[in-house]
Amino acid sequence: MFPLVSVVVPIYKVEKYIHRCIDSILEQTYTKLEIILVNDGSPDNCGKIIEEYAVKDNRIIVVHKSNGGLSDARNKGMEYATGDYTLFVDSDDWLERNMVEVLVKISLDHQADVVQSAFYYAYEDHLLYDNRYFTQNDPPILLDNKNLMSELVRNEKVKNFAWGKLYKTNLIKNLPFKKGVLFEDVFWAHLVMHRVNSYVITHTPMYYYLQRNDSIVANYSPRNLDIIEGLKDRHTFVKQYYEDLINDSYTIILTNCLIHYNLLKMNREIDQDRVYKKKIQFYIKTHYKDFKGAVKDNKELKRQLLLFNIHPYMNISFLAIRKVLRKIKILPQPNGLERINFSFKV
């Protein structure tokens, strides 16, 4: 007997992309699906479009609600989920036709609580695949809870993204996403993975993660700082349950603090009184010893922390000089991602 898979798709202002997303779900080789399309008060024609889809396919459940954000839409979708498994798909992304079939088979073969698919960063004319740790032909790897949490905190092999993973529904049914924040997955993922006994990573990319042309610098706002708050929230959890990961947690917090300080510097108009930069600087200063101990074996971050502690602009200057030296090839470029030329029509 084939298990039922609930596919939850939160929808807001994606009229340009919604057909490709829904079609990729309807065309799955695995057909025992419950497709929950949540219209999060979208002001365009998305509500009408998904109603038209529901008439054509009885596997579709349409939910309309007032706008509450991605977390609220996912939570509402989970109220309707009755499947043995749940898959989250963002409404501007799309799937390979066999993705659900492959993930279900892997879960059943390995008795896995969660299966993570590899993915492409999808641009208009090319794809990027992260081959820094695995190649597409590598066999799946199985992680127990200890190794899973270690990889999650590092956010390299195991990503914090909610999408692109097949979950046993009973694992996540009573774990709602935090509402009103960006980077909601960071507040949520560790709570889920804490419950996981068996986690499988497959390296075949089957999820297309659309990269829109909008620049993070051009569209940066103080809400982007939610990721730091999410990492701090997770750090409290790590200290309680995974003491051996405290230094890894501090490392990722420091990395994000430095990144967002620089982004705030590049977007001076949104922090004219330096409220947010001062907050980051104060946090780094007050946790300097913890950060220093955490990155003692990380030459790169150790240098950045030292320079930042002397003065934040010293670190910014260092990064700028290094960028120039890499551009003129005096310093080597960091390892990049595999580029695959590709074009698609919206």
C-alpha positions as CSV (number, residue, x, y, z in Angstrom):
1,M,0.0,0.0,0.0
2,F,1.4,3.4,-1.0
3,P,1.6,6.1,1.6
4,L,-0.3,9.4,1.1
5,V,1.9,12.4,0.6
6,S,0.6,15.9,1.6
7,V,2.2,18.7,-0.5
8,V,1.8,22.1,1.1
9,V,2.2,25.1,-1.1
10,P,1.9,28.7,0.4
11,I,0.9,31.2,-2.3
12,Y,1.4,34.9,-2.4
13,K,1.9,37.2,-5.4
14,V,3.4,34.5,-7.7
15,E,1.1,34.7,-10.6
16,K,4.1,34.7,-12.9
17,Y,5.4,31.4,-11.5
18,I,2.4,29.5,-10.1
19,H,1.6,27.4,-13.2
20,R,5.1,25.9,-13.4
21,C,5.0,25.1,-9.7
22,I,1.6,23.4,-9.6
23,D,2.1,21.6,-12.9
24,S,5.4,20.1,-11.6
25,I,3.4,18.7,-8.7
26,L,0.5,17.4,-10.7
27,E,2.9,15.6,-13.1
28,Q,4.7,13.7,-10.4
29,T,5.2,10.0,-11.2
30,Y,4.1,9.3,-7.7
31,T,0.3,10.0,-7.8
32,K,-1.0,9.4,-4.3
33,L,-0.9,13.0,-3.4
34,E,-2.9,15.5,-1.4
35,I,-2.0,18.9,-2.8
36,I,-2.9,21.8,-0.4
37,L,-2.7,25.2,-2.1
38,V,-2.9,28.0,0.5
39,N,-3.8,31.4,-1.0
40,D,-2.3,33.8,1.6
41,G,-4.5,36.7,0.6
42,S,-2.7,37.2,-2.7
43,P,-3.8,40.4,-4.4
44,D,-3.2,39.1,-7.9
45,N,-5.0,36.3,-9.8
46,C,-3.4,33.4,-7.8
47,G,-6.7,32.7,-5.9
48,K,-8.6,32.3,-9.2
49,I,-5.8,30.2,-10.8
50,I,-5.7,27.6,-8.0
51,E,-9.5,27.3,-8.0
52,E,-9.3,26.5,-11.7
53,Y,-6.7,23.8,-11.0
54,A,-8.9,22.3,-8.2
55,V,-11.8,21.8,-10.8
56,K,-9.4,19.8,-13.0
57,D,-7.8,17.6,-10.3
58,N,-9.6,16.2,-7.2
59,R,-6.3,15.8,-5.3
60,I,-6.2,19.6,-4.8
61,I,-7.4,21.2,-1.7
62,V,-7.7,25.0,-2.0
63,V,-7.5,27.2,1.2
64,H,-8.1,30.9,1.1
65,K,-7.0,33.1,4.0
66,S,-6.1,36.7,4.8
67,N,-2.5,37.6,4.4
68,G,-0.4,36.4,7.3
69,G,3.0,35.6,5.8
70,L,4.7,32.4,4.8
71,S,4.7,30.8,8.3
72,D,1.1,31.5,8.8
73,A,0.2,30.0,5.4
74,R,2.3,26.9,6.0
75,N,0.6,26.4,9.4
76,K,-2.8,26.8,7.9
77,G,-1.9,24.2,5.2
78,M,-0.8,21.7,7.9
79,E,-4.3,21.9,9.4
80,Y,-5.5,20.1,6.3
81,A,-2.6,17.7,5.9
82,T,-3.7,14.0,6.4
83,G,-0.8,12.3,4.6
84,D,1.7,9.9,6.0
85,Y,4.4,12.3,4.7
86,T,4.5,16.0,4.1
87,L,6.5,18.0,1.6
88,F,6.7,21.8,1.5
89,V,7.1,23.5,-1.8
90,D,7.5,27.3,-2.2
91,S,5.2,28.6,-5.0
92,D,7.9,30.0,-7.2
93,D,9.9,26.8,-7.2
94,W,9.3,23.5,-9.0
95,L,10.1,19.8,-8.9
96,E,11.6,17.1,-11.0
97,R,8.8,14.7,-12.1
98,N,10.1,11.8,-10.0
99,M,11.0,13.7,-6.9
100,V,8.2,12.4,-4.6
101,E,8.6,8.8,-5.8
102,V,12.3,8.8,-5.1
103,L,12.0,10.4,-1.7
104,V,9.2,8.0,-0.6
105,K,11.2,5.0,-1.7
106,I,14.3,6.2,0.2
107,S,12.3,6.8,3.3
108,L,10.7,3.4,3.2
109,D,14.0,1.6,2.4
110,H,15.9,3.3,5.2
111,Q,13.0,3.8,7.6
112,A,13.9,7.5,7.6
113,D,12.0,10.2,9.4
114,V,13.2,12.9,7.0
115,V,14.7,12.7,3.5
116,Q,16.6,15.7,2.1
117,S,16.8,16.2,-1.7
118,A,19.7,18.0,-3.3
119,F,18.6,21.1,-5.2
120,Y,19.5,23.5,-7.9
121,Y,19.8,27.3,-7.5
122,A,17.8,28.2,-10.6
123,Y,18.5,31.4,-12.6
124,E,17.0,32.4,-15.9
125,D,19.8,31.1,-18.0
126,H,21.7,28.6,-15.7
127,L,21.6,26.4,-12.7
128,L,24.0,26.1,-9.8
129,Y,24.6,22.9,-8.0
130,D,26.6,22.7,-4.7
131,N,29.2,20.1,-5.3
132,R,31.6,21.2,-2.5
133,Y,30.8,18.2,-0.4
134,F,29.1,15.7,-2.7
135,T,28.6,14.9,-6.3
136,Q,25.3,13.9,-7.9
137,N,26.4,10.3,-8.3
138,D,27.3,9.8,-4.7
139,P,25.1,7.3,-2.8
140,P,22.7,8.6,-0.2
141,I,24.1,9.1,3.3
142,L,22.4,8.2,6.5
143,L,22.7,10.4,9.6
144,D,21.7,9.6,13.2
145,N,20.5,12.4,15.5
146,K,23.9,13.4,16.8
147,N,25.4,13.8,13.4
148,L,22.3,15.4,12.0
149,M,22.2,18.1,14.6
150,S,25.9,18.8,14.0
151,E,25.4,19.2,10.3
152,L,22.3,21.3,10.8
153,V,24.1,23.8,13.0
154,R,26.9,24.1,10.4
155,N,24.2,24.5,7.7
156,E,26.5,23.1,5.0
157,K,25.4,19.6,4.2
158,V,22.1,19.8,6.0
159,K,20.2,23.0,5.2
160,N,17.7,24.8,7.5
161,F,15.3,25.1,4.6
162,A,11.9,23.5,5.3
163,W,11.3,22.9,1.6
164,G,12.8,20.1,-0.4
165,K,12.5,17.5,2.4
166,L,10.1,14.7,2.9
167,Y,8.9,14.6,6.5
168,K,6.9,12.0,8.3
169,T,3.8,14.0,9.1
170,N,3.5,13.0,12.7
171,L,7.0,14.4,13.3
172,I,6.0,18.0,12.4
173,K,2.2,18.1,12.9
174,N,2.4,19.9,16.2
175,L,5.4,22.1,15.5
176,P,4.1,25.3,13.9
177,F,6.3,27.8,12.2
178,K,6.9,31.1,14.1
179,K,4.8,33.8,12.6
180,G,5.9,37.3,11.7
181,V,9.5,36.6,11.1
182,L,11.8,36.2,8.0
183,F,14.0,33.1,7.9
184,E,11.2,31.3,9.7
185,D,12.9,27.9,8.9
186,V,15.8,28.8,11.2
187,F,13.4,29.1,14.2
188,W,11.8,25.8,13.3
189,A,14.3,23.3,11.8
190,H,16.2,22.4,15.0
191,L,13.0,21.6,16.8
192,V,12.1,19.1,14.1
193,M,15.5,17.6,13.8
194,H,15.7,17.1,17.6
195,R,13.0,14.5,17.1
196,V,14.6,12.7,14.2
197,N,16.3,9.3,14.6
198,S,17.1,8.6,11.0
199,Y,17.9,11.3,8.3
200,V,18.9,10.6,4.7
201,I,20.5,13.0,2.2
202,T,20.2,12.2,-1.4
203,H,22.6,14.1,-3.7
204,T,20.5,14.0,-6.9
205,P,19.1,17.5,-7.3
206,M,15.3,17.2,-7.8
207,Y,14.1,20.6,-6.4
208,Y,14.6,23.9,-8.3
209,Y,15.0,26.9,-6.0
210,L,14.3,30.0,-8.0
211,Q,16.7,32.9,-7.6
212,R,14.9,36.0,-8.6
213,N,16.8,39.0,-10.0
214,D,16.1,41.1,-6.9
215,S,19.4,41.9,-5.1
216,I,19.6,41.3,-1.4
217,V,21.6,44.6,-1.1
218,A,19.0,46.5,-3.0
219,N,16.1,45.0,-1.1
220,Y,17.7,44.7,2.3
221,S,15.7,45.8,5.4
222,P,16.0,45.4,9.2
223,R,13.7,42.3,8.9
224,N,16.7,40.5,7.4
225,L,18.2,40.6,10.9
226,D,15.6,38.0,12.0
227,I,18.1,35.4,11.0
228,I,20.4,36.5,13.8
229,E,17.6,36.3,16.3
230,G,16.7,32.8,15.0
231,L,20.3,31.7,15.4
232,K,20.4,33.1,18.9
233,D,17.1,31.3,19.7
234,R,18.6,28.0,18.4
235,H,21.8,28.7,20.4
236,T,19.7,28.6,23.6
237,F,18.4,25.2,22.5
238,V,21.8,23.9,21.6
239,K,23.2,24.9,25.0
240,Q,20.4,22.9,26.6
241,Y,20.5,19.7,24.5
242,Y,23.8,19.6,22.5
243,E,26.6,21.1,24.5
244,D,29.3,19.8,22.2
245,L,27.9,22.0,19.4
246,I,28.1,25.3,21.3
247,N,31.2,26.4,19.5
248,D,29.8,25.5,16.1
249,S,26.7,27.5,17.0
250,Y,28.7,30.5,18.1
251,T,30.7,30.3,14.8
252,I,27.6,30.5,12.6
253,I,26.2,33.4,14.7
254,L,29.4,35.3,14.4
255,T,29.5,34.7,10.6
256,N,26.0,36.1,10.2
257,C,26.7,39.1,12.5
258,L,29.6,40.1,10.4
259,I,27.7,39.6,7.2
260,H,24.8,41.7,8.3
261,Y,26.9,44.4,9.8
262,N,28.5,44.8,6.4
263,L,25.1,44.8,4.7
264,L,23.8,47.5,7.0
265,K,26.9,49.5,6.1
266,M,26.0,49.2,2.5
267,N,22.4,50.2,3.2
268,R,23.1,53.3,5.4
269,E,19.7,54.8,4.7
270,I,17.9,52.1,6.7
271,D,20.2,52.5,9.7
272,Q,21.0,56.2,9.8
273,D,21.1,56.3,13.6
274,R,23.3,53.1,13.6
275,V,20.8,51.4,15.9
276,Y,21.2,48.0,14.3
277,K,24.9,48.2,13.7
278,K,25.4,49.2,17.4
279,K,23.3,46.3,18.5
280,I,25.4,43.8,16.5
281,Q,28.6,45.5,17.7
282,F,27.5,45.3,21.3
283,Y,26.6,41.7,21.0
284,I,30.0,40.8,19.5
285,K,31.8,42.8,22.1
286,T,29.9,41.2,25.0
287,H,30.4,37.7,23.6
288,Y,34.0,38.3,22.4
289,K,35.6,35.6,24.6
290,D,33.0,33.0,23.5
291,F,33.5,33.8,19.9
292,K,37.3,33.9,20.2
293,G,37.2,30.4,21.7
294,A,34.8,29.1,19.1
295,V,36.9,30.2,16.1
296,K,40.4,29.6,17.5
297,D,41.0,27.0,14.8
298,N,39.3,29.0,12.0
299,K,42.0,31.3,10.6
300,E,39.6,33.3,8.5
301,L,37.0,34.1,11.2
302,K,39.7,34.5,13.9
303,R,41.2,37.4,11.8
304,Q,37.9,39.0,11.1
305,L,36.9,38.9,14.7
306,L,40.1,40.5,15.8
307,L,39.8,43.3,13.2
308,F,36.2,43.9,14.1
309,N,37.0,44.1,17.8
310,I,39.6,46.8,17.1
311,H,37.1,48.6,14.9
312,P,34.3,47.3,12.6
313,Y,35.6,49.3,9.6
314,M,39.0,47.6,9.8
315,N,37.3,44.3,9.0
316,I,35.3,45.9,6.2
317,S,38.5,47.3,4.8
318,F,40.2,43.9,5.0
319,L,37.3,42.3,3.1
320,A,37.3,44.9,0.4
321,I,41.1,44.6,-0.1
322,R,40.8,40.8,-0.3
323,K,38.0,41.1,-2.9
324,V,40.2,43.2,-5.1
325,L,43.1,40.9,-4.7
326,R,40.9,37.9,-5.7
327,K,39.6,39.9,-8.7
328,I,43.1,40.5,-10.0
329,K,44.0,36.9,-9.2
330,I,46.7,37.6,-6.7
331,L,44.6,35.6,-4.2
332,P,42.8,32.4,-5.2
333,Q,39.0,32.4,-5.5
334,P,37.1,30.4,-2.9
335,N,35.5,27.2,-4.0
336,G,32.4,27.9,-6.0
337,L,29.4,26.0,-7.2
338,E,29.0,23.9,-10.4
339,R,27.4,25.9,-13.2
340,I,25.0,24.2,-15.6
341,N,23.8,26.2,-18.6
342,F,20.1,26.0,-18.8
343,S,17.2,28.1,-19.8
344,F,13.5,27.9,-18.9
345,K,10.3,29.6,-19.7
346,V,8.1,31.0,-17.0
